[in-house]
Amino acid sequence: MFKKILIPIDLSHADKLEKSVSTAAYLAKIDDIPIVFAAVTSAAPGALGHTPDEFRARLDSFAATQAEKHGVTASGHAVFSHDPAVDLDHALLKAIHESGADLVVMQTHIPHLSDHFWPSNGGRIATHSDVSVFLVR
């Protein structure tokens, strides 16, 4: 049914993404679909990597760990932005197209009052993407 699943992740909060990762892994096993973990960051040195290559290595290591844990094929896809907080949605849409994913499985939060006025990242991805988006709470 699907050819590739993309999971947007924040490596600094990877421990809080188990529901979306487990959901995507379940779907991936059905038809042996590869998973791509997409992370958006700045090219500037940070806690997750001093260089873009170091960040990519950390993302690839996370993908390999998840692949082994869930019995799926997985890889990492890093997107670098000048201001990840501002460019996050645009960068994730770019990652969807660059990776060739046709399904996004994305962790989300329980809606708050502010979400009625400003949509969540998951809501914006679902609204502006031309692929299927599965939001997991």
Secondary structure as a PSIPRED ss2 file (coil, helix, strand):
# PSIPRED VFORMAT (PSIPRED V4.0)

   1 M C   1.000  0.000  0.000
   2 F C   1.000  0.000  0.000
   3 K C   1.000  0.000  0.000
   4 K C   1.000  0.000  0.000
   5 I E   0.000  0.000  1.000
   6 L E   0.000  0.000  1.000
   7 I E   0.000  0.000  1.000
   8 P E   0.000  0.000  1.000
   9 I E   0.000  0.000  1.000
  10 D C   1.000  0.000  0.000
  11 L H   0.000  1.000  0.000
  12 S H   0.000  1.000  0.000
  13 H H   0.000  1.000  0.000
  14 A H   0.000  1.000  0.000
  15 D H   0.000  1.000  0.000
  16 K H   0.000  1.000  0.000
  17 L C   1.000  0.000  0.000
  18 E H   0.000  1.000  0.000
  19 K H   0.000  1.000  0.000
  20 S H   0.000  1.000  0.000
  21 V H   0.000  1.000  0.000
  22 S H   0.000  1.000  0.000
  23 T H   0.000  1.000  0.000
  24 A H   0.000  1.000  0.000
  25 A H   0.000  1.000  0.000
  26 Y H   0.000  1.000  0.000
  27 L H   0.000  1.000  0.000
  28 A H   0.000  1.000  0.000
  29 K H   0.000  1.000  0.000
  30 I H   0.000  1.000  0.000
  31 D H   0.000  1.000  0.000
  32 D C   1.000  0.000  0.000
  33 I C   1.000  0.000  0.000
  34 P C   1.000  0.000  0.000
  35 I E   0.000  0.000  1.000
  36 V E   0.000  0.000  1.000
  37 F E   0.000  0.000  1.000
  38 A E   0.000  0.000  1.000
  39 A E   0.000  0.000  1.000
  40 V E   0.000  0.000  1.000
  41 T E   0.000  0.000  1.000
  42 S C   1.000  0.000  0.000
  43 A C   1.000  0.000  0.000
  44 A C   1.000  0.000  0.000
  45 P C   1.000  0.000  0.000
  46 G E   0.000  0.000  1.000
  47 A C   1.000  0.000  0.000
  48 L C   1.000  0.000  0.000
  49 G E   0.000  0.000  1.000
  50 H C   1.000  0.000  0.000
  51 T C   1.000  0.000  0.000
  52 P H   0.000  1.000  0.000
  53 D H   0.000  1.000  0.000
  54 E H   0.000  1.000  0.000
  55 F H   0.000  1.000  0.000
  56 R H   0.000  1.000  0.000
  57 A H   0.000  1.000  0.000
  58 R H   0.000  1.000  0.000
  59 L H   0.000  1.000  0.000
  60 D H   0.000  1.000  0.000
  61 S H   0.000  1.000  0.000
  62 F H   0.000  1.000  0.000
  63 A H   0.000  1.000  0.000
  64 A H   0.000  1.000  0.000
  65 T H   0.000  1.000  0.000
  66 Q H   0.000  1.000  0.000
  67 A H   0.000  1.000  0.000
  68 E H   0.000  1.000  0.000
  69 K H   0.000  1.000  0.000
  70 H H   0.000  1.000  0.000
  71 G C   1.000  0.000  0.000
  72 V C   1.000  0.000  0.000
  73 T C   1.000  0.000  0.000
  74 A E   0.000  0.000  1.000
  75 S E   0.000  0.000  1.000
  76 G E   0.000  0.000  1.000
  77 H E   0.000  0.000  1.000
  78 A E   0.000  0.000  1.000
  79 V E   0.000  0.000  1.000
  80 F E   0.000  0.000  1.000
  81 S C   1.000  0.000  0.000
  82 H C   1.000  0.000  0.000
  83 D C   1.000  0.000  0.000
  84 P H   0.000  1.000  0.000
  85 A H   0.000  1.000  0.000
  86 V H   0.000  1.000  0.000
  87 D H   0.000  1.000  0.000
  88 L H   0.000  1.000  0.000
  89 D H   0.000  1.000  0.000
  90 H H   0.000  1.000  0.000
  91 A H   0.000  1.000  0.000
  92 L H   0.000  1.000  0.000
  93 L H   0.000  1.000  0.000
  94 K H   0.000  1.000  0.000
  95 A H   0.000  1.000  0.000
  96 I H   0.000  1.000  0.000
  97 H H   0.000  1.000  0.000
  98 E H   0.000  1.000  0.000
  99 S H   0.000  1.000  0.000
 100 G C   1.000  0.000  0.000
 101 A C   1.000  0.000  0.000
 102 D C   1.000  0.000  0.000
 103 L E   0.000  0.000  1.000
 104 V E   0.000  0.000  1.000
 105 V E   0.000  0.000  1.000
 106 M E   0.000  0.000  1.000
 107 Q E   0.000  0.000  1.000
 108 T C   1.000  0.000  0.000
 109 H C   1.000  0.000  0.000
 110 I C   1.000  0.000  0.000
 111 P C   1.000  0.000  0.000
 112 H C   1.000  0.000  0.000
 113 L H   0.000  1.000  0.000
 114 S H   0.000  1.000  0.000
 115 D H   0.000  1.000  0.000
 116 H H   0.000  1.000  0.000
 117 F C   1.000  0.000  0.000
 118 W C   1.000  0.000  0.000
 119 P C   1.000  0.000  0.000
 120 S C   1.000  0.000  0.000
 121 N H   0.000  1.000  0.000
 122 G H   0.000  1.000  0.000
 123 G H   0.000  1.000  0.000
 124 R H   0.000  1.000  0.000
 125 I H   0.000  1.000  0.000
 126 A H   0.000  1.000  0.000
 127 T H   0.000  1.000  0.000
 128 H H   0.000  1.000  0.000
 129 S C   1.000  0.000  0.000
 130 D C   1.000  0.000  0.000
 131 V C   1.000  0.000  0.000
 132 S E   0.000  0.000  1.000
 133 V E   0.000  0.000  1.000
 134 F E   0.000  0.000  1.000
 135 L E   0.000  0.000  1.000
 136 V E   0.000  0.000  1.000
 137 R C   1.000  0.000  0.000
